[in-house]
Amino acid sequence: MFRPIVRGAARAIADFDMIEDGDRVMVCLSGGKDSYTLLDVLLHLQKRAPIRFGLVAVNLDQGQPGFPKHVLPEYLSALGVEYSILERDTYRTVQAKTAPGQTTCTLCSRLRRGHLYAHARRLGASKIALGHHREDILETLFMNMFFGARLKAMAPRLTSDDGSNVVIRPLAYVPEAAIVRYAEARAFPIIPCTLCGAQPNLQRVVVGEMLAGWEREHPGRLNNILRSLGRVTPSHLLDRELYDFAGAAADGDTAFDTEALAEREFLVGLEELAVLD
């Protein structure tokens, strides 16, 4: 159950040079299944990887009413992991500045990111590890397409605008279903997000249900969509800044997949990414 997750994470780390020798990695721990799994994966790799890197777990206590402050310190202390709890009351700020009926995600995310970036610099962390998985990346892709008219997902490795922080997503290749199964087996002390997770008007939830439906009807489709993000043909998109259509030499029509080619590609995708399921 854990091995496919570790294998997928190790591959993503290698593909995008996420962790280097001597890194100090700040693992952002929210109390959800994804971040708990991420911490387990990195602790496992820390013992077995051919490079040496340090870990420090960080939780941002955002001042949510009823937040169980004892859960993460007790869990991390029992695990023997270095950690720090960052207390910042962003909850009241978000509630005060969000109009009724609007989602809190955008403002909450911006505030959270700012506090975590600053704390990483104080800790001397060279990398900030987040627990986003395959479905998070694909949901972001379709959210940006549907509501922002942009072809953009989540970067597996991202350098902040000022160049002082590097964000990594080691679970980028890992299906959410694998994380759910592992979290249930490990019986993590899950802390639900009452600030934003229960909002009934989240478009991300709708997109997530759409993706889950596709995967149920056509197993392997999400892996193929994920693969497509790494196999881009600029000449067959519409971005004039990305590709010089007027000045290009003959392109041919090799990127116009026939029905037979599309079926072959689908089967190849299933075979090549089976190790991630």
Phi, psi and chi 1 to 4 in degrees:
 res  aa     phi    psi   chi1   chi2   chi3   chi4
   1 MET       -  -41.8 -175.2  179.6  -61.5      -
   2 PHE   -82.2  -30.8 -171.7   46.9      -      -
   3 ARG   -59.5  -45.8 -174.1  174.7  -61.1  174.5
   4 PRO   -62.1  -33.4  -22.2   33.8      -      -
   5 ILE   -66.9  -46.9  -65.2  175.3      -      -
   6 VAL   -62.0  -42.2  171.0      -      -      -
   7 ARG   -63.0  -43.5 -169.0  160.2   53.9 -126.1
   8 GLY   -64.6  -41.7      -      -      -      -
   9 ALA   -66.5  -42.4      -      -      -      -
  10 ALA   -61.5  -39.4      -      -      -      -
  11 ARG   -65.7  -43.1  178.9  177.3  167.5 -173.3
  12 ALA   -64.3  -41.9      -      -      -      -
  13 ILE   -60.7  -41.9  -70.3  170.1      -      -
  14 ALA   -70.9  -42.6      -      -      -      -
  15 ASP   -60.1  -36.6  -77.4   -7.7      -      -
  16 PHE  -116.0   16.8  -60.7  100.1      -      -
  17 ASP    48.1   50.2  -63.8  -40.3      -      -
  18 MET   -71.8  -39.3  -67.7 -173.1 -171.6      -
  19 ILE  -125.9  131.2  -60.2  177.9      -      -
  20 GLU  -120.5  163.0  -59.5  159.1  -76.6      -
  21 ASP   -57.9  129.9 -167.5   52.0      -      -
  22 GLY    89.4   -1.6      -      -      -      -
  23 ASP   -64.3  149.7  -90.2  -19.9      -      -
  24 ARG  -115.0  111.1  178.9  169.6  166.2   79.9
  25 VAL  -100.6  122.5 -178.4      -      -      -
  26 MET   -90.7  113.9 -173.6  179.4   95.3      -
  27 VAL   -94.5  115.9 -174.5      -      -      -
  28 CYS   -80.1  115.5  -62.9      -      -      -
  29 LEU  -112.2  111.2 -161.7   65.3      -      -
  30 SER   -91.2  -21.8   65.6      -      -      -
  31 GLY   100.2    5.7      -      -      -      -
  32 GLY   -97.1  169.8      -      -      -      -
  33 LYS   -60.5  -35.8   67.5 -177.6 -170.3  -44.9
  34 ASP   -68.5  -45.7  -53.5  -32.7      -      -
  35 SER   -72.5  -33.9   59.0      -      -      -
  36 TYR   -61.4  -44.8  -82.5  125.2      -      -
  37 THR   -63.6  -42.1  -59.8      -      -      -
  38 LEU   -57.5  -45.4  172.3   64.4      -      -
  39 LEU   -62.1  -43.7  179.7   60.6      -      -
  40 ASP   -59.8  -42.9  -89.1   12.2      -      -
  41 VAL   -62.0  -46.8  166.1      -      -      -
  42 LEU   -69.6  -34.7  -67.3  179.2      -      -
  43 LEU   -64.4  -39.4  -73.6  170.5      -      -
  44 HIS   -64.4  -47.4  177.8   85.1      -      -
  45 LEU   -69.1  -30.2  -67.1  176.7      -      -
  46 GLN   -60.2  -34.5 -173.3 -176.1   42.4      -
  47 LYS   -79.8  -23.8  -63.1  174.1 -176.8  176.1
  48 ARG  -118.0  -13.1  -68.0  164.0  173.5   78.0
  49 ALA   -70.8  152.0      -      -      -      -
  50 PRO   -75.9   -0.5   26.6  -34.2      -      -
  51 ILE  -117.0  162.7   60.3  172.5      -      -
  52 ARG  -107.2  130.1  -61.9  175.1   63.9   85.2
  53 PHE  -148.8  151.6   61.2   92.8      -      -
  54 GLY  -100.1  159.3      -      -      -      -
  55 LEU  -130.7  141.4  -65.1  173.9      -      -
  56 VAL  -140.7  126.4   53.8      -      -      -
  57 ALA   -88.6  138.6      -      -      -      -
  58 VAL  -133.1  130.5  172.1      -      -      -
  59 ASN  -115.0  134.1  170.2 -108.1      -      -
  60 LEU   -97.7  107.0  175.3   60.1      -      -
  61 ASP   -82.5  108.7  179.7  -10.8      -      -
  62 GLN   -91.8   10.6  -62.4  179.3 -100.4      -
  63 GLY    77.1   24.5      -      -      -      -
  64 GLN   -68.8  136.6  -63.1  168.6 -126.3      -
  65 PRO   -58.5  132.5  -24.8   35.1      -      -
  66 GLY    79.6    7.9      -      -      -      -
  67 PHE   -64.7  124.9 -176.4   80.4      -      -
  68 PRO   -77.8   91.8   28.5  -33.2      -      -
  69 LYS   -64.3  -21.0  -65.4  177.0  178.0  -69.3
  70 HIS   -82.4  -20.6   66.1  -75.2      -      -
  71 VAL   -62.1  -55.6  170.7      -      -      -
  72 LEU   -69.4  -43.6  -71.8  173.3      -      -
  73 PRO   -57.4  -41.8  -27.6   36.4      -      -
  74 GLU   -66.1  -42.9  -70.6  177.9    0.2      -
  75 TYR   -63.8  -48.0  175.8   80.6      -      -
  76 LEU   -70.4  -35.2  -66.7  168.2      -      -
  77 SER   -64.5  -42.2  -64.8      -      -      -
  78 ALA   -65.4  -30.8      -      -      -      -
  79 LEU   -80.2  -17.3 -152.6   58.3      -      -
  80 GLY    76.6   28.9      -      -      -      -
  81 VAL  -100.0  135.3  174.4      -      -      -
  82 GLU   -63.3  135.7  178.9 -173.8   -8.3      -
  83 TYR  -152.6  164.9   72.9   91.2      -      -
  84 SER  -145.7  146.9   63.3      -      -      -
  85 ILE  -109.1  121.8  -54.3  -63.8      -      -
  86 LEU  -102.6  113.1 -175.3   61.6      -      -
  87 GLU   -97.1  114.5  -64.4 -172.6   -2.2      -
  88 ARG  -141.2  120.6  -61.0  -69.9 -174.7  -88.3
  89 ASP   -82.0   74.2 -170.7    0.8      -      -
  90 THR   -81.9  -16.3   63.0      -      -      -
  91 TYR   -58.9  -50.2  176.8   81.8      -      -
  92 ARG   -66.0  -34.8  -74.6 -170.0  -66.8 -177.9
  93 THR   -62.9  -46.3  -58.7      -      -      -
  94 VAL   -63.4  -44.3  169.8      -      -      -
  95 GLN   -64.0  -37.0  -65.5  -60.6  -50.7      -
  96 ALA   -72.2  -31.3      -      -      -      -
  97 LYS  -101.3   -1.0  -65.3 -175.3  177.4  -64.6
  98 THR  -104.0  123.4  -56.8      -      -      -
  99 ALA   -69.6  152.1      -      -      -      -
 100 PRO   -55.9  134.1  -25.4   35.0      -      -
 101 GLY    91.1  -15.8      -      -      -      -
 102 GLN   -87.9  153.7  -69.9 -173.8  -21.9      -
 103 THR   -81.5  153.0   58.6      -      -      -
 104 THR   -95.1   -3.6   60.1      -      -      -
 105 CYS   -59.4  -47.1  -64.5      -      -      -
 106 THR   -61.9  -51.6  -58.4      -      -      -
 107 LEU   -66.6  -42.7  178.0   57.0      -      -
 108 CYS   -59.3  -45.1  179.6      -      -      -
 109 SER   -63.0  -41.7  176.3      -      -      -
 110 ARG   -64.3  -45.2 -172.7 -179.2  -52.6  122.7
 111 LEU   -64.9  -43.7  -66.5  172.7      -      -
 112 ARG   -62.1  -43.5 -174.6  170.2   61.6 -113.1
 113 ARG   -62.2  -42.2 -177.6  167.7   58.9 -113.7
 114 GLY   -61.8  -44.5      -      -      -      -
 115 HIS   -66.8  -40.2  -72.4  -53.9      -      -
 116 LEU   -69.6  -39.0  -70.8  172.3      -      -
 117 TYR   -59.9  -46.4  -80.8    7.3      -      -
 118 ALA   -64.5  -39.7      -      -      -      -
 119 HIS   -68.0  -36.7 -165.1   59.0      -      -
 120 ALA   -60.7  -39.5      -      -      -      -
 121 ARG   -66.1  -39.7  -69.9 -168.4  -69.9  -90.7
 122 ARG   -64.2  -36.4  -73.7 -167.6  -66.7  -90.0
 123 LEU   -78.9  -13.2  -70.3  174.8      -      -
 124 GLY    74.3   27.1      -      -      -      -
 125 ALA   -77.7  132.9      -      -      -      -
 126 SER   -90.0  -18.2   51.5      -      -      -
 127 LYS  -138.8  147.2  -57.6  -72.7  171.2   57.8
 128 ILE  -116.6  115.6  -59.3  173.0      -      -
 129 ALA   -98.5  127.2      -      -      -      -
 130 LEU  -114.9  154.3  -57.1  180.0      -      -
 131 GLY   -93.4   23.5      -      -      -      -
 132 HIS   -67.1  135.9  -63.6  115.1      -      -
 133 HIS  -110.9 -171.6   48.1   66.0      -      -
 134 ARG   -55.3  -48.5 -179.7 -172.9   70.0  179.0
 135 GLU   -64.9  -35.1  -84.2   76.1   -5.8      -
 136 ASP   -59.4  -43.0  -72.2  -37.6      -      -
 137 ILE   -65.6  -43.7  -68.4  174.1      -      -
 138 LEU   -71.3  -36.4  -63.4 -176.7      -      -
 139 GLU   -61.6  -40.9  -74.4  171.2   11.6      -
 140 THR   -64.8  -39.5  -59.0      -      -      -
 141 LEU   -56.8  -50.6  169.8   67.6      -      -
 142 PHE   -75.1  -31.0  -75.5  100.3      -      -
 143 MET   -60.8  -44.6  -72.8  -74.5  -69.3      -
 144 ASN   -66.7  -37.1  -79.7  -41.0      -      -
 145 MET   -67.9  -48.5  -69.7  173.0   63.2      -
 146 PHE   -72.6  -39.5  -66.2  164.0      -      -
 147 PHE  -115.0  -10.9  -54.8  106.5      -      -
 148 GLY  -123.0   -3.5      -      -      -      -
 149 ALA    53.2   42.1      -      -      -      -
 150 ARG  -132.4  142.5  -67.4 -174.3   65.6   86.1
 151 LEU   -93.2   90.5 -165.2   59.4      -      -
 152 LYS  -154.2  133.1  174.5 -177.1  175.6 -176.8
 153 ALA  -117.7 -145.9      -      -      -      -
 154 MET  -103.4  135.0  -79.2 -178.3  175.8      -
 155 ALA   -77.6  133.6      -      -      -      -
 156 PRO   -66.6  -28.3   22.4  -32.2      -      -
 157 ARG  -138.2  129.3  172.4  175.3  171.6  148.7
 158 LEU  -141.2  131.4  175.7   70.6      -      -
 159 THR   -98.1  131.6  -58.0      -      -      -
 160 SER   -63.3  162.8   61.5      -      -      -
 161 ASP   -56.8  -37.2  -68.9  -21.6      -      -
 162 ASP   -87.6    0.3   62.4    3.9      -      -
 163 GLY    77.4    5.4      -      -      -      -
 164 SER   -94.4  -10.7   61.4      -      -      -
 165 ASN  -133.5  141.9  -64.4  102.9      -      -
 166 VAL  -119.4  119.3  177.0      -      -      -
 167 VAL   -98.1  134.4  174.6      -      -      -
 168 ILE  -126.7  151.1   59.5  174.0      -      -
 169 ARG  -128.8   81.6  -63.9 -178.5  168.5   97.4
 170 PRO   -62.7  -21.9  -25.6   36.9      -      -
 171 LEU   -91.2   17.1  -58.1 -178.2      -      -
 172 ALA   -56.7  -32.6      -      -      -      -
 173 TYR   -92.9   -5.6  -69.2  162.2      -      -
 174 VAL   -89.7  126.0  178.8      -      -      -
 175 PRO   -65.9  144.3  -18.4   31.1      -      -
 176 GLU   -61.3  -36.2 -176.7  176.8   17.9      -
 177 ALA   -59.0  -36.0      -      -      -      -
 178 ALA   -66.3  -37.5      -      -      -      -
 179 ILE   -68.9  -40.4  -64.9  173.5      -      -
 180 VAL   -59.2  -47.0  170.3      -      -      -
 181 ARG   -62.5  -42.6  -68.6 -168.7  -63.7  -92.0
 182 TYR   -67.4  -42.0  178.6   68.7      -      -
 183 ALA   -63.3  -38.4      -      -      -      -
 184 GLU   -65.9  -41.0  -70.0  174.5  -10.6      -
 185 ALA   -66.1  -36.9      -      -      -      -
 186 ARG   -82.6  -14.7  -74.7  -83.7  -80.4  116.2
 187 ALA    54.0   50.3      -      -      -      -
 188 PHE   -59.7  146.5  -69.2  130.6      -      -
 189 PRO   -77.7   81.0   27.9  -34.1      -      -
 190 ILE   -68.0  135.0  -58.9  -64.4      -      -
 191 ILE  -109.4  111.1  -59.2  173.9      -      -
 192 PRO   -70.0  149.4   26.3  -34.0      -      -
 193 CYS   -91.7  101.1  179.9      -      -      -
 194 THR   -84.2  -10.9   54.4      -      -      -
 195 LEU   -74.7  -46.6  174.0   58.2      -      -
 196 CYS  -127.4  -22.8   61.1      -      -      -
 197 GLY   -65.6  -24.6      -      -      -      -
 198 ALA   -97.3    6.5      -      -      -      -
 199 GLN   -65.8  127.2  -65.3  177.1   93.8      -
 200 PRO   -77.5  -14.7   29.3  -35.1      -      -
 201 ASN  -106.4   26.5   52.3  -16.4      -      -
 202 LEU   -79.8  119.6  -73.3  179.4      -      -
 203 GLN   -66.7  -27.3  -70.2  -64.2  -22.2      -
 204 ARG   -61.6  -35.1 -178.2  174.3  -71.4  -86.9
 205 VAL   -64.0  -41.8  173.6      -      -      -
 206 VAL   -62.8  -44.6  176.8      -      -      -
 207 VAL   -64.2  -40.3  172.3      -      -      -
 208 GLY   -61.1  -40.0      -      -      -      -
 209 GLU   -66.5  -35.9  -68.9  172.6  -10.4      -
 210 MET   -62.2  -46.1  176.4 -168.5   76.1      -
 211 LEU   -64.8  -41.5  -65.0  177.2      -      -
 212 ALA   -62.7  -37.9      -      -      -      -
 213 GLY   -64.4  -42.1      -      -      -      -
 214 TRP   -59.3  -43.7  -74.2   -6.0      -      -
 215 GLU   -68.0  -35.9 -171.3   67.3   12.7      -
 216 ARG   -64.8  -43.1  -77.1 -166.3  -56.8  -90.1
 217 GLU   -77.0  -33.9  -64.7  172.5   10.9      -
 218 HIS  -136.4   80.0  -55.5  -78.3      -      -
 219 PRO   -53.6  132.6  -25.7   35.8      -      -
 220 GLY   101.3  -11.9      -      -      -      -
 221 ARG   -64.0  -40.3  175.1  169.9  -72.8 -173.3
 222 LEU   -66.7  -36.2  -62.7 -168.4      -      -
 223 ASN   -63.9  -37.2  -88.1  -16.9      -      -
 224 ASN   -67.0  -39.6  -88.8  -30.0      -      -
 225 ILE   -63.5  -42.4  -61.8  173.0      -      -
 226 LEU   -62.1  -43.6 -170.7   71.6      -      -
 227 ARG   -60.4  -36.3  -72.3 -176.0   73.1 -132.6
 228 SER   -62.6  -26.5   73.8      -      -      -
 229 LEU   -68.2  -19.0  -64.5  178.7      -      -
 230 GLY  -105.9    9.1      -      -      -      -
 231 ARG  -134.2   63.5  -55.0  173.5   69.3 -160.6
 232 VAL   -88.6  137.0  178.6      -      -      -
 233 THR  -114.1   92.3  -53.6      -      -      -
 234 PRO   -57.4  -32.4  -24.9   35.4      -      -
 235 SER   -68.6  -13.0   63.2      -      -      -
 236 HIS  -115.9   25.0  -72.6   67.7      -      -
 237 LEU  -112.4 -164.0  -63.0  175.8      -      -
 238 LEU  -122.8   16.4  -54.3  179.8      -      -
 239 ASP   -89.0  107.2 -167.4  -30.2      -      -
 240 ARG   -72.9  -19.4  -69.5  172.0  -68.4  169.0
 241 GLU   -81.1  -27.1  -65.6 -175.2    3.0      -
 242 LEU   -82.4  -28.4 -173.0   63.8      -      -
 243 TYR  -143.2  134.2 -173.8   80.5      -      -
 244 ASP   -86.8   89.6 -179.0    9.9      -      -
 245 PHE   -65.1  -41.6  -68.2   92.7      -      -
 246 ALA   -70.2  -35.2      -      -      -      -
 247 GLY   -97.5    4.5      -      -      -      -
 248 ALA   -76.7  148.8      -      -      -      -
 249 ALA   -74.2 -178.7      -      -      -      -
 250 ALA   -59.7  127.9      -      -      -      -
 251 ASP   -98.2  -22.1  -64.5  -48.4      -      -
 252 GLY    70.4 -170.9      -      -      -      -
 253 ASP  -123.3   30.0   60.0   -2.8      -      -
 254 THR   -67.6  -19.9   56.0      -      -      -
 255 ALA   -89.3    0.3      -      -      -      -
 256 PHE   -86.8   94.9  -71.2  107.0      -      -
 257 ASP   -69.3  131.7  -67.7  -20.3      -      -
 258 THR   -76.9  169.0   64.9      -      -      -
 259 GLU   -60.6  -39.8 -172.4  173.2  -27.9      -
 260 ALA   -66.2  -40.8      -      -      -      -
 261 LEU   -64.5  -41.3  178.9   58.6      -      -
 262 ALA   -60.7  -39.9      -      -      -      -
 263 GLU   -66.3  -40.8 -179.2 -179.8   -3.2      -
 264 ARG   -63.2  -43.0 -179.4  177.9   65.4   80.4
 265 GLU   -62.9  -38.2  -71.5  -70.9  -22.4      -
 266 PHE   -62.0  -43.7  178.7   73.7      -      -
 267 LEU   -67.6  -38.4  -66.2  174.8      -      -
 268 VAL   -62.8  -41.8  168.9      -      -      -
 269 GLY   -61.0  -40.2      -      -      -      -
 270 LEU   -64.0  -41.9  -74.4  176.3      -      -
 271 GLU   -68.5  -44.3  179.6 -179.1  -10.9      -
 272 GLU   -72.6  -29.0  -69.9 -178.2   -4.4      -
 273 LEU  -106.1   12.9  -75.8 -178.9      -      -
 274 ALA   -58.8  -29.2      -      -      -      -
 275 VAL   -66.5  -15.8  -65.4      -      -      -
 276 LEU   -89.2   -9.9  -59.2 -175.2      -      -
 277 ASP   -86.2      -  -69.4  -30.2      -      -
